[in-house]
Amino acid sequence: MSQEPLVSIGFVAKRTGNAVSLIRYYANEQLIPFIRTPGGSRVFPRSVIRRVSFILIAQNMGYSLDEIRQLLHTLPDKRTPTKSDWAKLSQVFNQRIEQRIVQLTELKSSLAGCIGCGCLSLDKCRLYNKEDKIAVKGPGARYLLGDTPILHK
């Protein structure tokens, strides 16, 4: 770890708006680095605040803790990550964001119409999923999962 300022677990929790128990959990899961004081308390490099913020954003984006751990392991442990380090990590993260934007845009346009779930409750369902024929493709909202509607006359 570099010679950057060390802060208490309480400081990290307060600055990130989280419970001390969550910061402790992230440390135990090896998502954030820490050192022990002679008295046994955990102290953290101040740059951990950015890592915690990244973890929270990534979780909100649907990343699992294992995926987040893999992303964070691309950052250096022995020094404060630089802008360049974060830029490299962001490239991978941005790909997932772009995929989510496409999915959410498609979802936004689809929800008012037939989604291929088999309910047959909308007028459009009779056109896009007559007699629930899409069910042969499997369970769920098939059109939201990427299957193409077959128009029936």
Order of alpha helices (4+ residues) and beta strands (2+ residues): beta-alpha-alpha-beta-beta-alpha-alpha-alpha-alpha
